[in-house]
Amino acid sequence: MPRRRPPRSASADDLLATLGRLTAQAREGAEKQRARVELAEALQREMLPTRLPEVPGLRTAATYAPARHGLDIGGDWYDGFPLPDGSLAFCIGDVQGHDVEAAAFMGQIRLGLRAVAAHAADPGEVLSRANDLLLSVDCGLFATCTFVRFDPAGWEISLARAGHVPGVWATVDGRSRLADEPGGVPLGIVPGERYPVTRRRLTVSGTLVLLTDGVIEGPSFPIEDGLNQVTRLVGANAGGAPDAVAAAVMSVAELTGHVDDSAVMVLCFEGDGGEHRVKRGTGTRVVVADQRPPLCDG
């Protein structure tokens, strides 16, 4: 006669039921998290521009990479657009938080900066007005940002930073340094904040690279090491195509483990505009270029 297993105790049945319920909840939670990640990444990519403006003598490129494990998505952005006076605006930034809300807020900031810049081309004033705008909506989030204005008549770049990591300047002869001029606090924190502006005439052909901290910082990778690595790479590649420079800079994120999303934007310019510098009042031909522009003349 076969032996029967003893009946399970009530406590064992309860334990199995609880385990099954927790497993189902964990699965549901994982599916919800995956859906949120996919939505945040979709929002991010749809809100980022597929094209950046150019003028003869100025080539541009940008790239974005989500966090490797898909958990930190939504905060980083870049943008570029013509201004009413014929100059070009470029900005890059990072929103506090990494979720759907951060991605949506990033889109609002991007649109807000465009609206403000249409009436205040000076980078410092743009950031000041954007800061006041963010505080007025009381969203509870803040953002770092670097805003750049390129003047094709004066062949000059003016730049202001709101708590954002410095970019890198480099010339085609191999010189490079951090664009770590003084800045202000992130947007959305201090009412009435003012942001100093740095202006630089582009007399020598070279490159300006703007990036977010996800490129250069990780749990076991100090931000100083990342900045040093990027500075060396930009100096070595300053005469190359801007999309190649962007890819080289983004490769530094491999050293950080891609624990955060990352963005890189590259402006490659000819010294004094070459034959392309325009006279004031004659207008500027703006070309909306794709992300794989031709080689930058150096």
VODREN-163500 format. One record per residue (C-alpha): residue number from 0; x, y, z. Coordinates in pm, 1 decimal. Example, Ala and Ser with C-alpha at 12.3 -4.5 7.8 and 13.67 -1.06 7.14 Angstrom:
BEGIN
{node 0,{1230.0,-450.0,780.0}}
{node 1,{1367.0,-106.0,714.0}}
end
This chain:
BEGIN
{node 0,{0.0,0.0,0.0}}
{node 1,{154.8,337.4,-103.1}}
{node 2,{252.4,572.1,170.3}}
{node 3,{69.5,901.9,179.7}}
{node 4,{242.4,1227.6,241.4}}
{node 5,{126.6,1392.4,557.2}}
{node 6,{-106.8,1686.9,492.9}}
{node 7,{57.9,2025.4,485.5}}
{node 8,{5.8,2232.5,789.2}}
{node 9,{-202.5,2547.0,759.3}}
{node 10,{110.8,2753.2,812.9}}
{node 11,{284.0,2589.9,515.2}}
{node 12,{-18.6,2653.3,290.2}}
{node 13,{-32.3,3013.2,405.9}}
{node 14,{338.9,3053.9,334.8}}
{node 15,{301.8,2919.2,-19.2}}
{node 16,{2.2,3144.6,-82.9}}
{node 17,{190.0,3445.8,47.0}}
{node 18,{492.5,3358.7,-164.5}}
{node 19,{276.0,3328.0,-474.7}}
{node 20,{109.7,3660.9,-403.8}}
{node 21,{443.3,3836.4,-349.3}}
{node 22,{583.3,3683.8,-667.3}}
{node 23,{284.8,3812.0,-864.1}}
{node 24,{322.7,4157.1,-710.0}}
{node 25,{694.6,4162.2,-788.0}}
{node 26,{625.5,4061.7,-1146.2}}
{node 27,{359.5,4330.3,-1178.2}}
{node 28,{594.4,4586.6,-1023.8}}
{node 29,{874.6,4491.3,-1261.8}}
{node 30,{638.8,4521.5,-1558.4}}
{node 31,{522.8,4863.8,-1441.8}}
{node 32,{881.7,4977.5,-1392.9}}
{node 33,{976.2,4851.0,-1738.2}}
{node 34,{677.9,5034.6,-1885.1}}
{node 35,{780.7,5355.9,-1707.0}}
{node 36,{1136.0,5320.0,-1834.5}}
{node 37,{1018.0,5261.4,-2190.6}}
{node 38,{782.1,5558.6,-2169.6}}
{node 39,{1054.1,5784.4,-2026.2}}
{node 40,{1298.8,5680.6,-2297.5}}
{node 41,{1036.7,5736.3,-2568.1}}
{node 42,{958.0,6080.9,-2427.9}}
{node 43,{1327.1,6161.0,-2413.6}}
{node 44,{1401.0,6063.4,-2771.0}}
{node 45,{1088.9,6230.2,-2910.6}}
{node 46,{1166.2,6556.9,-2733.5}}
{node 47,{1530.5,6575.4,-2836.8}}
{node 48,{1590.8,6740.7,-3175.3}}
{node 49,{1691.7,6515.2,-3463.3}}
{node 50,{1868.0,6807.9,-3631.5}}
{node 51,{2079.4,7099.7,-3516.2}}
{node 52,{2129.0,7432.6,-3695.4}}
{node 53,{2451.0,7520.0,-3877.8}}
{node 54,{2594.5,7808.8,-4075.5}}
{node 55,{2884.4,7791.6,-4321.6}}
{node 56,{3198.2,7759.2,-4112.6}}
{node 57,{3015.8,7606.1,-3815.0}}
{node 58,{2937.5,7232.8,-3803.2}}
{node 59,{2741.2,7066.5,-3526.2}}
{node 60,{2656.9,6722.0,-3389.5}}
{node 61,{2498.7,6573.2,-3079.2}}
{node 62,{2430.2,6232.6,-2929.4}}
{node 63,{2234.7,6088.6,-2638.4}}
{node 64,{2270.5,5753.1,-2457.5}}
{node 65,{2033.5,5612.3,-2191.9}}
{node 66,{2164.7,5450.4,-1877.6}}
{node 67,{2289.2,5098.4,-1949.3}}
{node 68,{2041.6,4929.3,-1717.4}}
{node 69,{1748.7,5147.9,-1815.2}}
{node 70,{1682.1,5285.8,-1468.9}}
{node 71,{1809.7,5642.7,-1499.1}}
{node 72,{1635.6,5791.5,-1801.3}}
{node 73,{1470.4,6121.1,-1867.1}}
{node 74,{1679.9,6402.0,-1724.1}}
{node 75,{1934.7,6498.2,-1991.5}}
{node 76,{1867.2,6707.3,-2299.6}}
{node 77,{2028.9,6920.7,-2570.1}}
{node 78,{1885.7,7166.4,-2820.9}}
{node 79,{1982.5,7408.7,-3095.3}}
{node 80,{1774.0,7669.7,-3279.6}}
{node 81,{1803.5,7997.5,-3475.3}}
{node 82,{1734.6,8325.2,-3296.0}}
{node 83,{1545.1,8621.2,-3445.0}}
{node 84,{1862.3,8830.1,-3483.9}}
{node 85,{2029.2,8567.0,-3706.4}}
{node 86,{2247.4,8413.6,-3435.8}}
{node 87,{2216.2,8054.1,-3319.5}}
{node 88,{2136.0,7920.3,-2973.4}}
{node 89,{2257.8,7591.5,-2829.2}}
{node 90,{2186.3,7449.3,-2486.2}}
{node 91,{2242.0,7132.4,-2289.3}}
{node 92,{2117.6,7038.5,-1945.5}}
{node 93,{2019.0,6784.8,-1683.6}}
{node 94,{1693.1,6772.3,-1487.1}}
{node 95,{1683.2,6648.5,-1129.3}}
{node 96,{1538.7,6297.6,-1122.2}}
{node 97,{1530.9,6005.8,-1365.2}}
{node 98,{1177.0,5906.9,-1451.4}}
{node 99,{877.0,5999.4,-1663.2}}
{node 100,{823.6,6320.8,-1466.8}}
{node 101,{1182.6,6428.1,-1530.5}}
{node 102,{1145.0,6356.2,-1901.5}}
{node 103,{826.1,6563.1,-1919.6}}
{node 104,{984.1,6846.0,-1719.5}}
{node 105,{1283.5,6838.0,-1952.4}}
{node 106,{1047.9,6904.1,-2243.5}}
{node 107,{896.1,7199.9,-2061.7}}
{node 108,{1237.6,7350.7,-1989.7}}
{node 109,{1344.4,7309.0,-2350.5}}
{node 110,{1033.5,7490.0,-2475.6}}
{node 111,{1069.9,7754.4,-2204.8}}
{node 112,{1428.7,7828.9,-2304.4}}
{node 113,{1324.5,7866.4,-2667.9}}
{node 114,{1048.7,8108.5,-2574.8}}
{node 115,{1271.0,8316.2,-2348.1}}
{node 116,{1562.7,8323.5,-2593.9}}
{node 117,{1339.8,8471.3,-2864.3}}
{node 118,{1322.0,8789.3,-2654.8}}
{node 119,{1654.3,8781.6,-2466.2}}
{node 120,{1942.8,8646.2,-2671.3}}
{node 121,{2207.8,8720.3,-2406.3}}
{node 122,{2281.6,8380.6,-2241.3}}
{node 123,{2290.5,8521.0,-1889.9}}
{node 124,{1954.5,8690.9,-1929.6}}
{node 125,{1807.3,8377.7,-2089.0}}
{node 126,{1905.8,8168.1,-1788.0}}
{node 127,{1785.1,8433.1,-1541.6}}
{node 128,{1442.6,8451.6,-1704.7}}
{node 129,{1419.8,8074.1,-1734.8}}
{node 130,{1508.1,8044.8,-1365.6}}
{node 131,{1229.2,8283.6,-1268.5}}
{node 132,{987.9,8097.6,-1495.7}}
{node 133,{1063.8,7762.5,-1331.6}}
{node 134,{1021.6,7908.8,-984.5}}
{node 135,{686.6,8063.2,-1082.6}}
{node 136,{534.6,7725.1,-1175.2}}
{node 137,{650.5,7574.1,-843.5}}
{node 138,{718.7,7228.9,-986.4}}
{node 139,{962.1,7127.3,-712.8}}
{node 140,{1233.0,7019.1,-959.0}}
{node 141,{1551.2,7194.4,-1066.4}}
{node 142,{1784.8,7166.9,-1363.6}}
{node 143,{2140.9,7246.6,-1459.4}}
{node 144,{2203.4,7407.3,-1796.6}}
{node 145,{2465.6,7561.8,-2024.2}}
{node 146,{2331.9,7811.1,-2278.7}}
{node 147,{2542.1,7923.0,-2575.9}}
{node 148,{2482.5,8196.8,-2832.4}}
{node 149,{2681.0,8185.7,-3156.0}}
{node 150,{2705.9,8519.0,-3341.2}}
{node 151,{2799.6,8462.5,-3709.1}}
{node 152,{2856.8,8835.6,-3765.1}}
{node 153,{3110.4,8882.2,-3486.6}}
{node 154,{3216.8,8514.6,-3512.4}}
{node 155,{3183.4,8497.4,-3137.3}}
{node 156,{3047.7,8252.2,-2882.8}}
{node 157,{2893.2,8374.6,-2558.7}}
{node 158,{2819.2,8123.2,-2285.4}}
{node 159,{2651.0,8107.4,-1944.8}}
{node 160,{2620.8,7815.7,-1701.2}}
{node 161,{2358.9,7734.8,-1439.3}}
{node 162,{2519.1,7476.1,-1214.1}}
{node 163,{2617.0,7261.5,-1511.9}}
{node 164,{2942.8,7071.6,-1562.9}}
{node 165,{3198.4,7264.7,-1771.2}}
{node 166,{3249.2,7192.6,-2136.7}}
{node 167,{3580.7,7171.2,-2320.8}}
{node 168,{3745.5,7411.7,-2565.9}}
{node 169,{4002.8,7278.4,-2811.2}}
{node 170,{4189.2,7411.4,-3113.9}}
{node 171,{4309.2,7217.6,-3415.6}}
{node 172,{4671.1,7252.2,-3304.5}}
{node 173,{4596.8,7020.5,-3009.5}}
{node 174,{4544.1,7271.4,-2729.1}}
{node 175,{4247.1,7206.8,-2500.0}}
{node 176,{4110.1,7330.6,-2168.5}}
{node 177,{3793.5,7324.6,-1961.0}}
{node 178,{3529.3,7587.7,-2030.2}}
{node 179,{3501.4,7636.0,-1653.7}}
{node 180,{3432.0,8006.9,-1640.0}}
{node 181,{3217.7,8126.8,-1345.4}}
{node 182,{2849.9,8036.8,-1347.9}}
{node 183,{2544.0,8043.0,-1124.0}}
{node 184,{2332.8,7793.4,-931.7}}
{node 185,{2098.9,7549.1,-1109.5}}
{node 186,{1768.9,7673.6,-1247.9}}
{node 187,{1471.3,7661.6,-1015.0}}
{node 188,{1644.8,7714.1,-680.9}}
{node 189,{1726.6,8082.3,-605.7}}
{node 190,{1486.8,8362.0,-707.6}}
{node 191,{1645.4,8649.0,-900.1}}
{node 192,{1970.6,8461.1,-968.6}}
{node 193,{2205.6,8625.1,-1219.4}}
{node 194,{2438.6,8430.6,-1447.0}}
{node 195,{2772.9,8570.0,-1568.6}}
{node 196,{2847.5,8549.0,-1939.9}}
{node 197,{3180.0,8455.0,-2099.6}}
{node 198,{3244.6,8576.2,-2456.2}}
{node 199,{3508.0,8438.5,-2687.1}}
{node 200,{3606.0,8541.4,-3040.5}}
{node 201,{3673.8,8235.8,-3254.1}}
{node 202,{4003.8,8341.5,-3407.9}}
{node 203,{4146.1,7988.6,-3439.7}}
{node 204,{3969.7,7683.0,-3582.3}}
{node 205,{3859.6,7439.0,-3315.9}}
{node 206,{3581.6,7275.4,-3119.0}}
{node 207,{3354.6,7342.0,-2823.1}}
{node 208,{3214.0,7030.6,-2656.6}}
{node 209,{2923.2,7046.9,-2411.5}}
{node 210,{2817.7,6741.4,-2211.1}}
{node 211,{2621.8,6616.3,-1911.1}}
{node 212,{2765.7,6458.8,-1597.3}}
{node 213,{2651.5,6110.0,-1697.7}}
{node 214,{2939.8,6107.3,-1946.9}}
{node 215,{3208.5,6175.3,-1690.3}}
{node 216,{3095.1,6054.9,-1346.7}}
{node 217,{3003.1,5719.7,-1189.7}}
{node 218,{3004.0,5554.0,-846.0}}
{node 219,{3369.8,5452.5,-880.1}}
{node 220,{3475.7,5708.1,-1141.6}}
{node 221,{3543.9,6061.9,-1007.9}}
{node 222,{3417.8,6352.9,-1214.9}}
{node 223,{3768.7,6503.3,-1225.0}}
{node 224,{3901.2,6191.4,-1398.2}}
{node 225,{3615.8,6206.8,-1647.9}}
{node 226,{3679.4,6572.4,-1728.1}}
{node 227,{4049.7,6506.1,-1775.2}}
{node 228,{3973.1,6215.5,-2007.5}}
{node 229,{3730.5,6424.2,-2215.1}}
{node 230,{3973.6,6715.7,-2234.3}}
{node 231,{4243.4,6488.1,-2374.8}}
{node 232,{4005.8,6328.8,-2625.2}}
{node 233,{3870.2,6659.9,-2751.1}}
{node 234,{4220.7,6799.5,-2790.4}}
{node 235,{4325.1,6494.2,-2991.5}}
{node 236,{4014.5,6502.3,-3214.4}}
{node 237,{3949.2,6874.5,-3254.6}}
{node 238,{4015.2,6866.8,-3627.7}}
{node 239,{3778.1,6579.3,-3695.0}}
{node 240,{3413.0,6556.9,-3792.8}}
{node 241,{3183.0,6673.8,-3511.8}}
{node 242,{2989.8,6347.2,-3505.0}}
{node 243,{3319.6,6158.8,-3462.0}}
{node 244,{3416.6,6393.6,-3176.2}}
{node 245,{3076.5,6335.8,-3012.9}}
{node 246,{3119.5,5958.3,-3037.0}}
{node 247,{3471.0,5976.7,-2891.1}}
{node 248,{3351.3,6183.8,-2596.1}}
{node 249,{3052.8,5957.0,-2533.8}}
{node 250,{3290.9,5659.9,-2513.2}}
{node 251,{3411.6,5796.8,-2178.4}}
{node 252,{3073.1,5694.9,-2035.2}}
{node 253,{3190.3,5333.5,-2068.7}}
{node 254,{3433.7,5407.4,-1786.9}}
{node 255,{3151.1,5528.1,-1560.6}}
{node 256,{2938.6,5217.4,-1615.9}}
{node 257,{2656.1,5413.7,-1783.3}}
{node 258,{2479.6,5450.5,-1449.6}}
{node 259,{2314.1,5772.2,-1570.1}}
{node 260,{2186.1,5890.8,-1904.8}}
{node 261,{2431.0,6102.2,-2103.4}}
{node 262,{2432.1,6371.8,-2369.5}}
{node 263,{2709.3,6531.7,-2576.8}}
{node 264,{2691.5,6829.8,-2814.8}}
{node 265,{2977.3,6944.2,-3040.4}}
{node 266,{3030.7,7278.8,-3215.7}}
{node 267,{3314.3,7271.4,-3470.1}}
{node 268,{3413.6,7613.2,-3604.5}}
{node 269,{3657.9,7769.4,-3847.5}}
{node 270,{3886.2,8043.4,-3717.6}}
{node 271,{3740.2,8389.2,-3791.7}}
{node 272,{3477.9,8218.4,-4002.0}}
{node 273,{3708.0,8151.2,-4294.8}}
{node 274,{3528.0,8285.1,-4601.9}}
{node 275,{3188.3,8248.1,-4432.6}}
{node 276,{3171.3,8529.2,-4181.1}}
{node 277,{2872.8,8751.8,-4257.6}}
{node 278,{2836.2,9126.0,-4229.8}}
{node 279,{2582.7,9265.8,-3990.0}}
{node 280,{2254.5,9348.6,-4156.7}}
{node 281,{2308.0,9110.9,-4450.8}}
{node 282,{2138.0,8815.2,-4283.1}}
{node 283,{2264.7,8468.2,-4207.7}}
{node 284,{2197.4,8152.0,-4401.7}}
{node 285,{2106.0,7890.2,-4144.4}}
{node 286,{2124.0,7525.6,-4245.1}}
{node 287,{1939.6,7266.4,-4039.0}}
{node 288,{2186.5,6980.3,-4055.3}}
{node 289,{2147.6,6615.6,-3973.1}}
{node 290,{2363.5,6446.0,-3711.6}}
{node 291,{2624.2,6329.6,-3960.1}}
{node 292,{2770.9,6650.9,-4102.2}}
{node 293,{3075.9,6659.7,-4329.8}}
{node 294,{3425.5,6705.5,-4195.6}}
{node 295,{3497.9,7031.3,-4023.5}}
{node 296,{3768.2,7219.6,-4206.2}}
{node 297,{4062.6,7280.1,-3983.3}}
end
